[in-house]
């Protein structure tokens, strides 16, 4: 889960997606999505793009009728995902592209039973299920869906590498898989890493009691060695709500504030934080930042 797009001054003037010229649309990325009367995309240039094709709630015949339908934005702010109203399929698109079905096995019937997760570049989608376990592994670059590794769905998801080339899953062991679900690294550990760096070896583990994490450890997935516990120097009342790496290998933390979200770069050695940006919470019941999973309770308006 990542957030890297810069937020410009917002001029909240709704326009429909079909009215956006392709050339204009490519100049901006998605700052965040928000649910009002319908799902909307707030762009980094201030425009607001309505997505009326997207379901806001699970249909009457779904397992969890009336539940909020997931809407995701990739970490690079260029791809968005939703269940479309016309056939209730889960689809992907960009600001100037057509819809593309992610998997025919993922429909609105399973809303709140399966939770989609998207790589930073929007090219890979997996789902966690209420099983627990995994459901869909969809490689959108190759346009194909893969069966669960080891012929078992009893996996937990740890994270994508920032470049989208590796997946971190937890079963009896913590395993790094490539996009074809071939095993690259396997480690037996009691720790549960929540993020994988681009070296495919370094993982980050939150330390503390959920949801009030204020510490982390780094884990070497090749040797099994864990670093010392580092306290992240967040302001009083803030916690590690989201933990990840950027492409350069820096630890990135997102933390809920009274007015929205603050994004920090964190020193691996000292826990010192460098504020990268703040994002103000919009006047919407639900908003979704690039890189968020299907449900992030810390971004919901109470």
LINWO-V872708 format. One line per field, one symbol per residue. ss: DSSP state (~ for helix, > for strand, _ for the rest). phi: phi as a letter, one per 40 degrees, with the letter a starting at -180 (. if undefined). psi: psi as a letter, one per 30 degrees, with the letter a starting at -180 (. if undefined). Layout:
ss = ???
phi = ???
psi = ???
//
This chain:
ss = _____________>>>~~~__~~~~____>>>>>>___>>>>>____>>>>__>__>__________>__>>>______>>>>>____>>>>>______>>>>>>>>~~~>__>>>>>_____>>>>>>___>>>>>>>____>>>__~~~____>>>>>>____>>>>>___>>>>>____>>>>>_______>>_____>>>>>>>>__>>>>>>>>>_____>___>>__________>>>>_____>>>>>>___>>>>>>>______>>>>>>>>_____>>>>_______~~~___
phi = .aabccccccbcbcbccccccdcccccbbccababbcacbbccccgcbbcbcccccbcccccdbdgccccabbcccgbbbbaccccbgccbbabcbbccbccaccbbcdcdgbbbcbbcdcgbabbbcbcdchbbbbbccccgabbcdcgfbccbbcciccdcgcbbbbbbcbcbcbcccgccbabacaccbcbabcccgbcbbbcbhbdcccbbabbbcccbgcbcccbccccddgbbccababcccgccbbbbcbcbibbbbcbcccbgcbbccabbccccacbbbcdgcccbbdcbccc
psi = kljfkkjakkjijklleffjkeeeefflakellkjcflkkkjlfgflkjkiffkkflklfgleikflkkkklklffgfklklkleegglklklafhllkkkekffjlfegkgfkjkkkleggfkklkllgeaaldkjjjfefhlkklkkghkgikkkelllefgflkjlkbflkkklafghkkekkkklfljkfkklffgeklkkkkakkghkglllkkjfefgkkllkkkkillkflljfkkalaffgkkkkkkklffbkkkkkkkfefgkkjkelkkkklikeklklkflaejjfffkk.
//
